[in-house]
C-alpha cells in the first residue's frame, strides 16, 4: 500500500434524492524497518485522520458503506 494524502469533496448520489457523501480527508502511511539483511518488519495505517468515513461501493448501488481506520503489519524473513 503506497502512502498518500487524499482529499475527497462532497459527492452527490445521483438518483438517490438528497443523499450525499460528505467531504473527507484521508491519510495513509507506512513504515518498513530492516533490522538485519534477512528480516523486514512493516506497519501501515489507513484512514488515520478519522475513525471512519462514508463511501458508496459503486455508482449502481444505493448502499452506503463506512470505511473504518485500519492498521496492518507484516514480517518477512528470507533465508
MODELLER restraints for C-alpha pairs under 7 A, 6 or more apart:
rsr = mdl.restraints
at = mdl.atoms
rsr.add(forms.Gaussian(group=physical.xy_distance, feature=features.Distance(at['CA:3:A'], at['CA:28:A']), mean=4.98, stdev=0.5))
rsr.add(forms.Gaussian(group=physical.xy_distance, feature=features.Distance(at['CA:3:A'], at['CA:29:A']), mean=4.53, stdev=0.5))
rsr.add(forms.Gaussian(group=physical.xy_distance, feature=features.Distance(at['CA:3:A'], at['CA:30:A']), mean=6.07, stdev=0.5))
rsr.add(forms.Gaussian(group=physical.xy_distance, feature=features.Distance(at['CA:4:A'], at['CA:27:A']), mean=5.95, stdev=0.5))
rsr.add(forms.Gaussian(group=physical.xy_distance, feature=features.Distance(at['CA:4:A'], at['CA:28:A']), mean=5.16, stdev=0.5))
rsr.add(forms.Gaussian(group=physical.xy_distance, feature=features.Distance(at['CA:4:A'], at['CA:29:A']), mean=6.59, stdev=0.5))
rsr.add(forms.Gaussian(group=physical.xy_distance, feature=features.Distance(at['CA:5:A'], at['CA:26:A']), mean=5.81, stdev=0.5))
rsr.add(forms.Gaussian(group=physical.xy_distance, feature=features.Distance(at['CA:5:A'], at['CA:27:A']), mean=4.69, stdev=0.5))
rsr.add(forms.Gaussian(group=physical.xy_distance, feature=features.Distance(at['CA:5:A'], at['CA:28:A']), mean=6.47, stdev=0.5))
rsr.add(forms.Gaussian(group=physical.xy_distance, feature=features.Distance(at['CA:6:A'], at['CA:25:A']), mean=5.74, stdev=0.5))
rsr.add(forms.Gaussian(group=physical.xy_distance, feature=features.Distance(at['CA:6:A'], at['CA:26:A']), mean=4.99, stdev=0.5))
rsr.add(forms.Gaussian(group=physical.xy_distance, feature=features.Distance(at['CA:6:A'], at['CA:27:A']), mean=6.44, stdev=0.5))
rsr.add(forms.Gaussian(group=physical.xy_distance, feature=features.Distance(at['CA:7:A'], at['CA:24:A']), mean=6.06, stdev=0.5))
rsr.add(forms.Gaussian(group=physical.xy_distance, feature=features.Distance(at['CA:7:A'], at['CA:25:A']), mean=4.54, stdev=0.5))
rsr.add(forms.Gaussian(group=physical.xy_distance, feature=features.Distance(at['CA:7:A'], at['CA:26:A']), mean=6.35, stdev=0.5))
rsr.add(forms.Gaussian(group=physical.xy_distance, feature=features.Distance(at['CA:8:A'], at['CA:23:A']), mean=5.44, stdev=0.5))
rsr.add(forms.Gaussian(group=physical.xy_distance, feature=features.Distance(at['CA:8:A'], at['CA:24:A']), mean=5.41, stdev=0.5))
rsr.add(forms.Gaussian(group=physical.xy_distance, feature=features.Distance(at['CA:8:A'], at['CA:25:A']), mean=6.33, stdev=0.5))
rsr.add(forms.Gaussian(group=physical.xy_distance, feature=features.Distance(at['CA:9:A'], at['CA:23:A']), mean=4.35, stdev=0.5))
rsr.add(forms.Gaussian(group=physical.xy_distance, feature=features.Distance(at['CA:9:A'], at['CA:24:A']), mean=6.68, stdev=0.5))
rsr.add(forms.Gaussian(group=physical.xy_distance, feature=features.Distance(at['CA:10:A'], at['CA:20:A']), mean=6.91, stdev=0.5))
rsr.add(forms.Gaussian(group=physical.xy_distance, feature=features.Distance(at['CA:10:A'], at['CA:21:A']), mean=5.62, stdev=0.5))
rsr.add(forms.Gaussian(group=physical.xy_distance, feature=features.Distance(at['CA:10:A'], at['CA:22:A']), mean=4.58, stdev=0.5))
rsr.add(forms.Gaussian(group=physical.xy_distance, feature=features.Distance(at['CA:10:A'], at['CA:23:A']), mean=4.13, stdev=0.5))
rsr.add(forms.Gaussian(group=physical.xy_distance, feature=features.Distance(at['CA:11:A'], at['CA:20:A']), mean=5.57, stdev=0.5))
rsr.add(forms.Gaussian(group=physical.xy_distance, feature=features.Distance(at['CA:11:A'], at['CA:21:A']), mean=5.00, stdev=0.5))
rsr.add(forms.Gaussian(group=physical.xy_distance, feature=features.Distance(at['CA:11:A'], at['CA:22:A']), mean=6.58, stdev=0.5))
rsr.add(forms.Gaussian(group=physical.xy_distance, feature=features.Distance(at['CA:12:A'], at['CA:19:A']), mean=6.61, stdev=0.5))
rsr.add(forms.Gaussian(group=physical.xy_distance, feature=features.Distance(at['CA:12:A'], at['CA:20:A']), mean=4.48, stdev=0.5))
rsr.add(forms.Gaussian(group=physical.xy_distance, feature=features.Distance(at['CA:12:A'], at['CA:21:A']), mean=6.42, stdev=0.5))
rsr.add(forms.Gaussian(group=physical.xy_distance, feature=features.Distance(at['CA:13:A'], at['CA:19:A']), mean=5.72, stdev=0.5))
rsr.add(forms.Gaussian(group=physical.xy_distance, feature=features.Distance(at['CA:13:A'], at['CA:20:A']), mean=5.38, stdev=0.5))
rsr.add(forms.Gaussian(group=physical.xy_distance, feature=features.Distance(at['CA:16:A'], at['CA:62:A']), mean=6.96, stdev=0.5))
rsr.add(forms.Gaussian(group=physical.xy_distance, feature=features.Distance(at['CA:21:A'], at['CA:54:A']), mean=6.22, stdev=0.5))
rsr.add(forms.Gaussian(group=physical.xy_distance, feature=features.Distance(at['CA:21:A'], at['CA:55:A']), mean=6.44, stdev=0.5))
rsr.add(forms.Gaussian(group=physical.xy_distance, feature=features.Distance(at['CA:26:A'], at['CA:47:A']), mean=5.11, stdev=0.5))
rsr.add(forms.Gaussian(group=physical.xy_distance, feature=features.Distance(at['CA:26:A'], at['CA:48:A']), mean=6.78, stdev=0.5))
rsr.add(forms.Gaussian(group=physical.xy_distance, feature=features.Distance(at['CA:26:A'], at['CA:49:A']), mean=6.03, stdev=0.5))
rsr.add(forms.Gaussian(group=physical.xy_distance, feature=features.Distance(at['CA:27:A'], at['CA:46:A']), mean=6.54, stdev=0.5))
rsr.add(forms.Gaussian(group=physical.xy_distance, feature=features.Distance(at['CA:27:A'], at['CA:47:A']), mean=5.29, stdev=0.5))
rsr.add(forms.Gaussian(group=physical.xy_distance, feature=features.Distance(at['CA:27:A'], at['CA:48:A']), mean=5.39, stdev=0.5))
rsr.add(forms.Gaussian(group=physical.xy_distance, feature=features.Distance(at['CA:27:A'], at['CA:49:A']), mean=6.02, stdev=0.5))
rsr.add(forms.Gaussian(group=physical.xy_distance, feature=features.Distance(at['CA:28:A'], at['CA:45:A']), mean=5.60, stdev=0.5))
rsr.add(forms.Gaussian(group=physical.xy_distance, feature=features.Distance(at['CA:28:A'], at['CA:46:A']), mean=4.47, stdev=0.5))
rsr.add(forms.Gaussian(group=physical.xy_distance, feature=features.Distance(at['CA:28:A'], at['CA:47:A']), mean=5.78, stdev=0.5))
rsr.add(forms.Gaussian(group=physical.xy_distance, feature=features.Distance(at['CA:28:A'], at['CA:48:A']), mean=6.37, stdev=0.5))
rsr.add(forms.Gaussian(group=physical.xy_distance, feature=features.Distance(at['CA:29:A'], at['CA:44:A']), mean=5.72, stdev=0.5))
rsr.add(forms.Gaussian(group=physical.xy_distance, feature=features.Distance(at['CA:29:A'], at['CA:45:A']), mean=5.39, stdev=0.5))
rsr.add(forms.Gaussian(group=physical.xy_distance, feature=features.Distance(at['CA:29:A'], at['CA:46:A']), mean=6.75, stdev=0.5))
rsr.add(forms.Gaussian(group=physical.xy_distance, feature=features.Distance(at['CA:30:A'], at['CA:43:A']), mean=5.70, stdev=0.5))
rsr.add(forms.Gaussian(group=physical.xy_distance, feature=features.Distance(at['CA:30:A'], at['CA:44:A']), mean=4.05, stdev=0.5))
rsr.add(forms.Gaussian(group=physical.xy_distance, feature=features.Distance(at['CA:30:A'], at['CA:45:A']), mean=6.23, stdev=0.5))
rsr.add(forms.Gaussian(group=physical.xy_distance, feature=features.Distance(at['CA:31:A'], at['CA:42:A']), mean=5.59, stdev=0.5))
rsr.add(forms.Gaussian(group=physical.xy_distance, feature=features.Distance(at['CA:31:A'], at['CA:43:A']), mean=5.46, stdev=0.5))
rsr.add(forms.Gaussian(group=physical.xy_distance, feature=features.Distance(at['CA:31:A'], at['CA:44:A']), mean=6.37, stdev=0.5))
rsr.add(forms.Gaussian(group=physical.xy_distance, feature=features.Distance(at['CA:32:A'], at['CA:40:A']), mean=6.89, stdev=0.5))
rsr.add(forms.Gaussian(group=physical.xy_distance, feature=features.Distance(at['CA:32:A'], at['CA:41:A']), mean=5.70, stdev=0.5))
rsr.add(forms.Gaussian(group=physical.xy_distance, feature=features.Distance(at['CA:32:A'], at['CA:42:A']), mean=4.21, stdev=0.5))
rsr.add(forms.Gaussian(group=physical.xy_distance, feature=features.Distance(at['CA:32:A'], at['CA:43:A']), mean=6.60, stdev=0.5))
rsr.add(forms.Gaussian(group=physical.xy_distance, feature=features.Distance(at['CA:33:A'], at['CA:40:A']), mean=5.81, stdev=0.5))
rsr.add(forms.Gaussian(group=physical.xy_distance, feature=features.Distance(at['CA:33:A'], at['CA:41:A']), mean=5.20, stdev=0.5))
rsr.add(forms.Gaussian(group=physical.xy_distance, feature=features.Distance(at['CA:33:A'], at['CA:42:A']), mean=6.22, stdev=0.5))
rsr.add(forms.Gaussian(group=physical.xy_distance, feature=features.Distance(at['CA:34:A'], at['CA:40:A']), mean=4.70, stdev=0.5))
rsr.add(forms.Gaussian(group=physical.xy_distance, feature=features.Distance(at['CA:34:A'], at['CA:41:A']), mean=6.44, stdev=0.5))
rsr.add(forms.Gaussian(group=physical.xy_distance, feature=features.Distance(at['CA:38:A'], at['CA:77:A']), mean=5.55, stdev=0.5))
rsr.add(forms.Gaussian(group=physical.xy_distance, feature=features.Distance(at['CA:38:A'], at['CA:78:A']), mean=5.01, stdev=0.5))
rsr.add(forms.Gaussian(group=physical.xy_distance, feature=features.Distance(at['CA:38:A'], at['CA:79:A']), mean=6.60, stdev=0.5))
rsr.add(forms.Gaussian(group=physical.xy_distance, feature=features.Distance(at['CA:39:A'], at['CA:76:A']), mean=5.79, stdev=0.5))
rsr.add(forms.Gaussian(group=physical.xy_distance, feature=features.Distance(at['CA:39:A'], at['CA:77:A']), mean=4.62, stdev=0.5))
rsr.add(forms.Gaussian(group=physical.xy_distance, feature=features.Distance(at['CA:39:A'], at['CA:78:A']), mean=6.57, stdev=0.5))
rsr.add(forms.Gaussian(group=physical.xy_distance, feature=features.Distance(at['CA:40:A'], at['CA:75:A']), mean=5.71, stdev=0.5))
rsr.add(forms.Gaussian(group=physical.xy_distance, feature=features.Distance(at['CA:40:A'], at['CA:76:A']), mean=5.05, stdev=0.5))
rsr.add(forms.Gaussian(group=physical.xy_distance, feature=features.Distance(at['CA:40:A'], at['CA:77:A']), mean=6.47, stdev=0.5))
rsr.add(forms.Gaussian(group=physical.xy_distance, feature=features.Distance(at['CA:41:A'], at['CA:74:A']), mean=5.98, stdev=0.5))
rsr.add(forms.Gaussian(group=physical.xy_distance, feature=features.Distance(at['CA:41:A'], at['CA:75:A']), mean=4.64, stdev=0.5))
rsr.add(forms.Gaussian(group=physical.xy_distance, feature=features.Distance(at['CA:41:A'], at['CA:76:A']), mean=6.54, stdev=0.5))
rsr.add(forms.Gaussian(group=physical.xy_distance, feature=features.Distance(at['CA:42:A'], at['CA:73:A']), mean=5.46, stdev=0.5))
rsr.add(forms.Gaussian(group=physical.xy_distance, feature=features.Distance(at['CA:42:A'], at['CA:74:A']), mean=5.27, stdev=0.5))
rsr.add(forms.Gaussian(group=physical.xy_distance, feature=features.Distance(at['CA:42:A'], at['CA:75:A']), mean=6.44, stdev=0.5))
rsr.add(forms.Gaussian(group=physical.xy_distance, feature=features.Distance(at['CA:43:A'], at['CA:72:A']), mean=5.72, stdev=0.5))
rsr.add(forms.Gaussian(group=physical.xy_distance, feature=features.Distance(at['CA:43:A'], at['CA:73:A']), mean=4.21, stdev=0.5))
rsr.add(forms.Gaussian(group=physical.xy_distance, feature=features.Distance(at['CA:43:A'], at['CA:74:A']), mean=6.56, stdev=0.5))
rsr.add(forms.Gaussian(group=physical.xy_distance, feature=features.Distance(at['CA:44:A'], at['CA:71:A']), mean=5.62, stdev=0.5))
rsr.add(forms.Gaussian(group=physical.xy_distance, feature=features.Distance(at['CA:44:A'], at['CA:72:A']), mean=5.16, stdev=0.5))
rsr.add(forms.Gaussian(group=physical.xy_distance, feature=features.Distance(at['CA:44:A'], at['CA:73:A']), mean=6.16, stdev=0.5))
rsr.add(forms.Gaussian(group=physical.xy_distance, feature=features.Distance(at['CA:45:A'], at['CA:70:A']), mean=5.71, stdev=0.5))
rsr.add(forms.Gaussian(group=physical.xy_distance, feature=features.Distance(at['CA:45:A'], at['CA:71:A']), mean=4.42, stdev=0.5))
rsr.add(forms.Gaussian(group=physical.xy_distance, feature=features.Distance(at['CA:45:A'], at['CA:72:A']), mean=6.42, stdev=0.5))
rsr.add(forms.Gaussian(group=physical.xy_distance, feature=features.Distance(at['CA:46:A'], at['CA:69:A']), mean=5.74, stdev=0.5))
rsr.add(forms.Gaussian(group=physical.xy_distance, feature=features.Distance(at['CA:46:A'], at['CA:70:A']), mean=4.98, stdev=0.5))
rsr.add(forms.Gaussian(group=physical.xy_distance, feature=features.Distance(at['CA:46:A'], at['CA:71:A']), mean=6.27, stdev=0.5))
rsr.add(forms.Gaussian(group=physical.xy_distance, feature=features.Distance(at['CA:47:A'], at['CA:69:A']), mean=4.85, stdev=0.5))
rsr.add(forms.Gaussian(group=physical.xy_distance, feature=features.Distance(at['CA:47:A'], at['CA:70:A']), mean=6.65, stdev=0.5))
rsr.add(forms.Gaussian(group=physical.xy_distance, feature=features.Distance(at['CA:48:A'], at['CA:69:A']), mean=5.98, stdev=0.5))
rsr.add(forms.Gaussian(group=physical.xy_distance, feature=features.Distance(at['CA:50:A'], at['CA:69:A']), mean=6.80, stdev=0.5))
rsr.add(forms.Gaussian(group=physical.xy_distance, feature=features.Distance(at['CA:51:A'], at['CA:68:A']), mean=5.77, stdev=0.5))
rsr.add(forms.Gaussian(group=physical.xy_distance, feature=features.Distance(at['CA:51:A'], at['CA:69:A']), mean=5.20, stdev=0.5))
rsr.add(forms.Gaussian(group=physical.xy_distance, feature=features.Distance(at['CA:52:A'], at['CA:66:A']), mean=6.01, stdev=0.5))
rsr.add(forms.Gaussian(group=physical.xy_distance, feature=features.Distance(at['CA:52:A'], at['CA:67:A']), mean=5.18, stdev=0.5))
rsr.add(forms.Gaussian(group=physical.xy_distance, feature=features.Distance(at['CA:52:A'], at['CA:68:A']), mean=4.10, stdev=0.5))
rsr.add(forms.Gaussian(group=physical.xy_distance, feature=features.Distance(at['CA:52:A'], at['CA:69:A']), mean=5.76, stdev=0.5))
rsr.add(forms.Gaussian(group=physical.xy_distance, feature=features.Distance(at['CA:53:A'], at['CA:66:A']), mean=5.24, stdev=0.5))
rsr.add(forms.Gaussian(group=physical.xy_distance, feature=features.Distance(at['CA:53:A'], at['CA:67:A']), mean=5.36, stdev=0.5))
rsr.add(forms.Gaussian(group=physical.xy_distance, feature=features.Distance(at['CA:53:A'], at['CA:68:A']), mean=6.77, stdev=0.5))
rsr.add(forms.Gaussian(group=physical.xy_distance, feature=features.Distance(at['CA:54:A'], at['CA:64:A']), mean=6.66, stdev=0.5))
rsr.add(forms.Gaussian(group=physical.xy_distance, feature=features.Distance(at['CA:54:A'], at['CA:65:A']), mean=5.70, stdev=0.5))
rsr.add(forms.Gaussian(group=physical.xy_distance, feature=features.Distance(at['CA:54:A'], at['CA:66:A']), mean=4.28, stdev=0.5))
rsr.add(forms.Gaussian(group=physical.xy_distance, feature=features.Distance(at['CA:54:A'], at['CA:67:A']), mean=6.25, stdev=0.5))
rsr.add(forms.Gaussian(group=physical.xy_distance, feature=features.Distance(at['CA:55:A'], at['CA:64:A']), mean=5.85, stdev=0.5))
rsr.add(forms.Gaussian(group=physical.xy_distance, feature=features.Distance(at['CA:55:A'], at['CA:65:A']), mean=5.36, stdev=0.5))
rsr.add(forms.Gaussian(group=physical.xy_distance, feature=features.Distance(at['CA:55:A'], at['CA:66:A']), mean=5.93, stdev=0.5))
rsr.add(forms.Gaussian(group=physical.xy_distance, feature=features.Distance(at['CA:56:A'], at['CA:63:A']), mean=6.40, stdev=0.5))
rsr.add(forms.Gaussian(group=physical.xy_distance, feature=features.Distance(at['CA:56:A'], at['CA:64:A']), mean=4.81, stdev=0.5))
rsr.add(forms.Gaussian(group=physical.xy_distance, feature=features.Distance(at['CA:56:A'], at['CA:65:A']), mean=5.89, stdev=0.5))
rsr.add(forms.Gaussian(group=physical.xy_distance, feature=features.Distance(at['CA:57:A'], at['CA:65:A']), mean=6.80, stdev=0.5))
